[in-house]
């Protein structure tokens, strides 16, 4: 399975639709200390520093979720790496029972930086946004 990118506009449409977070899709935020200052509502925080240790639980918890979307600040390193680790681990024999659902694994293009830049004023899409962290 290959990892593809999803645009911030496509993700915003999913979030604003009747799709349910944690059931129809899940956003996984792998930012570390840079998590402060805002996040996507209902995301699952799994910092990159502890991600590999949390990975088996994440796979079990998302086994029935058809779309899992990863991101970090810019989605250039941590987000894509986490998404690929997720795909690789999910394919291992110990997780074969967790592969009942056809699953799309995506990375948010531009990461949270790009997402908050466009949607920071929409509380359905960004919560806990801080002007002190992100500027105007």
C-alpha positions, 0 to 999 in steps of 0.5 A: 500500500502506498501513502498518498497526500490529501489537500487541506481543502479535501480534509476540511470537506471531510471534517465538515461532512457527516463523517465521524472522526474515529469511525469514518476517518482519523487525523493523527497528529505526530507533532512533538513540542510544536503541538501547542498553539492549535490543532485539528479537532478530534485528532489523535495525538501521537508524538513522533518521539513516542510514535513507534511505541504507540504504533501497535495500539494505533493500528488496533484502534483504527482497524475499522477506520477507512481513512487515516490521515497523518500530519506534522508541522509541514508534513515533510518528514515526521508525518510521511515517516509515521504514515509509512511506518503505520503502513509497514507495521499494519502489513506485518503478520501480527496485524493481519487480523486488523486488516479487515477494512480497506484502508486509505492512509494519507498525509496532509499536504503542507501539514498543520502549518498550511492547514491553520494558515487557511482555516485558523478562524474556523473552529470546526477545523482548528481549535486552541489556535494561538496568535502568540504562536502563529502570528497574525 
